[in-house]
Each structure stands twice: as structure tokens, then as C-alpha cells.
Amino acid sequence: MTTVTRSGEGTDTPYSLSHLDALESEAVHIFREVAGEFERPVILFSGGKDSIVMLHLALKAFTPAPVPFALLHVDTGHNFPEVLDHRDHTAHTHNLRLHIASVQDYIDRGTLKERPDGTRNPLQTLPLTEKIQHEKFDAVFGGGRRDEEKARAKERVFSLRDEFSQWDPRRQRPELWNLYNGRHAPGEHVRVFPLSNWTELDVWQYIAREDIALPEIYYAHEREVFQRDGMWLTAGDWGGPRDGETVEKRQVRYRTVGDMSCTGAVDSDADTIDKVIAEITASRLTERGATRADDKLSEAAMEDRKREGYF
């Protein structure tokens, strides 16, 4: 908890700022800083919980004026329908322009090829980077948090990407006293992470406090799933289940949401936000460590993708 002392009439009155208020204040500052420094920022928005919280913070940062940024989603073609519905509803509700970069379009043109394992998450990099270059976005907001994964823990709030959208950890810039350096050469851009210092628990506590609506798959529900590599996956056109993989109905929920082919559900009875918070408090695994197959391809899977231009 942060405490600020305010001088009154001959007395000092302490003013306490909760940890959620401090995180919110930091994120709002980041959004306003980007609005002042950059010409064409955009918010990566998938309809997942982190991007929903990020947009909520952006709305707070500029109210009563509209958010001065568009939204961008890289659609793999294997996304959960519930999440896509929430994405479209949110963009319509707040009258925001939604850019969509489609992995399927690249596959249809032969620019990208399907992977043997069926997952399209690693295929998002090219559509993302080309969309950024085509639209000349110079700042791209992402919902990444340092507690999710070790490569993300290395990244600064303002993360410089070169003209090929690649990330070089050796080019990290110091960020002392909340001073952010957005300087970049023509063709380069900056990835910006307003939720860097948040944890999964912080996100859920903030969702509860602000009464933020989420896709229902974040709460416990019955779903037909099958097990692969220790995770419960949803059957779909992406290639599951294979021979010998049995579909069964279980009560599950999703801690994080991405491509259906690599995002696992967890057994859960947490059908309310209070139960979700209690479940996360007791968990010993990060959400990506527990449910994202694409992070298990190698020890440096996320860092390798980030170097190539991934989120």
C-alpha cells in the first residue's frame, strides 16, 4: 500500500492508495504518455481477460473523451467463438475501429503453412508484423504481464522493436522513476505493456472491483474436452481429437485464452468471481505454465517468438 501525506490546516492527513489503485494509476499514466508521444498507437485486443482489462483502463484514462486508439486482433481461425463474440460486442459498444489480421488469409495465399501439430499460435507473427507495418502503427499496446512467463519478465514497459518488428533484449532501455523513452527510428515501433507489474490475482481482483464483464469460458462450465500432453483441450476443426483421444464432458474453466489448439482448460468448480480469486490464490502454477502448450515447445519458446516479432 502506498501512503501519501497531505498537509491540512496545521495537520498532516495520511492518504492511503491501495495496491489496485496504484496499479491503475500507473497504467493510466502509461496510456496518456503514449497518447502524447506517438502518432498511431493501437491496442492488441483479443477479447481475453487481460486485453479487456487493458481497454477498461484506456477508457478510464481518457473519459469523457473517446479512446484515441483503434483495436487490433490477430485471428488464428481457431479462436473460441465466445471470445470472438465478446470482442465484436466490445468494439461495437465503444464505437472503436477493429483491425483484424487473419492467419487463415495467409494460409489460403500459401504464405504460411499449417503446422503438423495443428496449432496456429506461432503463425500469428507474420500477420501481426505486416499489419503493423501496413497501418504504420508506431506504438502497440499488449496485455503481457511479467508474472506470466520468464521472457515477458525481461521486457520493459516500453519495448523497442526494430524495422522487422524483432525484439533484442540487449536494447532494453532503463525506466527509472516511471520515465519512458519512446524514441524510435522510422520503421521501428514500440510495444507497450501497461499491465507489466500486475499479477493474475491483481487482474481478477480488479475485474471484481470494477465489475468487468468477461466471456463465460473464464468461469466453470461443462464442456466436451479430451486430454493431450496433460491438458484438457476442446475438440474442433483444428485437428483434435486424434485416434485414441477420448472426448468426455467435464466441468472446466479457462485461465487464459488463445488458440483452441494450444490453450488448455483446468478442472474447476469456480463459477463465480470470488471462487476464481480463491482458486488463483491457492494455485502454484502461472496461467501460461499450466495451460499453454505453445510455451512448452522449448525452454526458450516464448523468447524465441518475441525475438521474431510475437507479442
N, C-alpha and C positions, 0 to 999 in steps of 0.2 A: 504494500500500500504506500502511495506517495502522499506526503504531508507537506502542505504549503502554509506558511504563516502570513496572515493578513493583518495589517495594522489598523486598529479601530480607534475609537476615542480614548486614547491613553492605555489601551489594552491590545494584546496580541491574540487574535482569534484564529485557532488552527482550522484549516480547511482540508478535509481528507478526500483523496481521489482513489477510488477502488482500482484494482488491477485491470478490470474490464474498461473502466473509464480511461485509464492511462493508455491501454492498447488502442481503444477507439480514437483517442486524441492523436496518437502517433499516426494512425492510418489516415485520418482526415488531413493531417498536415502533409502527408506524402501525396495524397491526391491533389491538394491545392498547389503543392510545389511543382508537380508535373504539369498542371494546367498553366502555370506561369512560365515554365521553362521550355515546353515543347509545342510544336505546331500541330501535329496529327497523332495524338495518343489514341489507343484503342484498348478495350478491356476484353481479355480472353474469358468467354462465358460459355460454359457447357451445360448449365442447369444443375450442376453438382453443388454440394453444400458450401464449399469454400468460395466458389465464384458467386454464389447467391449472397453470401455474407459480404464479399468484396463489393458487389453492386449496391447493397444496402448502405455500406459505408460511403460510397461515392454519392449516393442520393443525399445522405446527411451532409456531406461536405459542401454541397452546392445549393441545397434548398434555400429559398423557394425557387431559385433558377433551375432549369433542367440540367441534367448531367451533360457536360460538353464533350463526351466521348461516345463513339459507336461501340458495338459489341462484335466480337469475332469468335466463331466456333469452328474447329476442325472436326468435321463429321466423318467418322470412320465408316459409316454404313452399318455398323454393328452396335450402335448405341441403344440403351434401354428406352423403349417408347415412352415410358412415364417421365423420363428425364427430358427427352426432346419436347414433349408436350409442355412441361414446366418452362423450358427455355423459351419457346414461342409465346406462351402466355405472358411471361415476364416482359419480354421485349415489346409486345403489343401494349401491355398495361402502362408502361412508362414511355411509350412512343419513342423507342430507341431503334436506330438502324442496326440490323443484324447482318453481318457479313458471314457467309458460310463457305469454307474451303472443303471440298468433298474429296475424300480419298477414293471413292468409287469412280469419280470422273477420271482420275489419274490412272486407275486400273483399266478402265474402258479404253483409254487412249494408248495403253501399252507403256506408259511412262513408269508405272510401278507394277510389280508382280506380287501376287498373293504369296504369303509365306507358307511353308509346309505345315506349320503348327496352327494356321488359321487366324492368328492374331494380327490385327492391323494397327495396334498402338505404335509400333516402331515406324510404320509407314506415314505417320502424321507429319514428320519433319519437313518433307519437301512441300506439301500443300501449304503448311504454315509459313515457311520462309518465303515462298514465292508470292503468297498473298500479302505478306508484309512489304515485300519489295514493290509489288504492283500498285498497292494502295499508298505507298510511301509513308507508312506508319513509322514514326520516329521514337515512340515510347509504347511499350506493350505491357499492360498490367497482367500479372499472373497470380494465381491463388496459392502458389507454393509456400510451404512453411518449413522452417529449419528442423522441426522435430520429426518430420516425415521420413527423411532419408539422409544419409551422410553426405551425398553430393549436394543436396539442397542446403545442408548446414554450412557448406563452404561459401555459398553465394551471398553477395551483398544485397541490400535493398535495391540499389541501382546497379544493375549488372550489364556492363557494356558488351554488345555483340558486334562483330566485325561486319564487313560488307557482304560476307557469306552467311551471316546470322550465327556464326560459330562463337563459342564461349571459350576463353582462355583463362583458367584460374590464376595465372601469373599476372594478369592485367587487372586484378581486383583493386579497387580504389578504397582508401580509408574513408570511414564515415563517422568522424568524431563529432560529438555534440549535435547529432541529428542534422549535420550538413551534408547534402547530397550533391554529387558532381554529375551533372547530366551532359557534360560536353562530349560531343561526338563528331566525327568527320562525315562528310557526305557519303551516303550509302550505309553507314553504320546506324544502329539503333540501340536503345536501352530497354532491357526487360526490368520491370519494376514490381516489387513484391511487398505490398502493404501489410500482408499477414505474416511476414517473416518471423516475427517474435511471438506469434501466437502458438498455442498447442491445440491439439484436437479437443481437449477438455475446455479450453478457453472458447473455442468456436461454438461448442454446444451450449456452454453457459451463456454466451452472448445471444445465440439463437433463442434460448429460453427467455432471457430478459427482454429481448426486442420483439418476441412473438413472431419470428420469421417463418414463413411457410416454406416447406421443403417437399420434394417428391416423396410419395408414400413408401418407396422402397428403402428409405433410411430407417423405417420403423418395422418391427417384427410383423411378418405376414406369411401366409402359406404360399409356397412356390414349388414348382417342379424343378428339381435340380439333380445333377449327377456329380460324382466325385472324380477329380483328376488331380494328381500331384498334391493331395492333401487339402484341396479346396472344393467347395460346392459351387459349381458353375451352372448357369442357365442354358438349357438347350436352345439351339437356334440355327439359322441358315449358315452361320459362320463355320460349322463343321463339328458340332458336338451334339449328341454323344457318339463315340466310336463303338465298334463292336466290343462287347464285354463291359461297357459302362452302362450301368443301370440307372434309369431315371426313377426318382422317388419324390414324394411330396413331403416337405419338411417346413418347419417354422423357422424362418431365417430373416435376417436384415443385412443391409449393406453399410459398411463403414465408410467406404469410398466408392466412387462410381467412375468407370471408364469404359473401355471396350468390353463387350459382353464376353469375349473370348479369353480375357485375362483378368477379369475382376471377379473375385470370389465372394460369396455370401458367408456369413457366420451364423451358426445356430444361436438363436436368441429368442427371449420372450419379452424383450424391451419394446413394448408397443406404445409407450408414452415418452415424452422428452425427459421426464425425471428418471425413468428406468434406464434410458440410454446413458444419461450422465452417470448414474450409479455403475453401469456396466463398464463404461470407459475408465472410470476412476479405479476400478479393480483390475483392469487389463494390464498385462506386462509386455504386450506387443504393439508396435505402431500400426496404424491402419494399413499402410502400404506393405509393411513387413508381413502382416497377417493375411492380406487378401489380394496382392497384386503379383501375378505370375511374371509379368514383364520385368519386374525388378529382380527376379531370381535367375535370370539368364546367365549372369556372371556377377562377381563381386563388385565390378565397376559398371554395371549395366546402365544405371541412371546417368553417371558421369559421362560415359561414352556418348549417350544420346544427347546430353546437354552440349557437349563439345561440337556436335554436328548441327545444333540449332533447335533441339527439342525444348519443351517448356522448361 
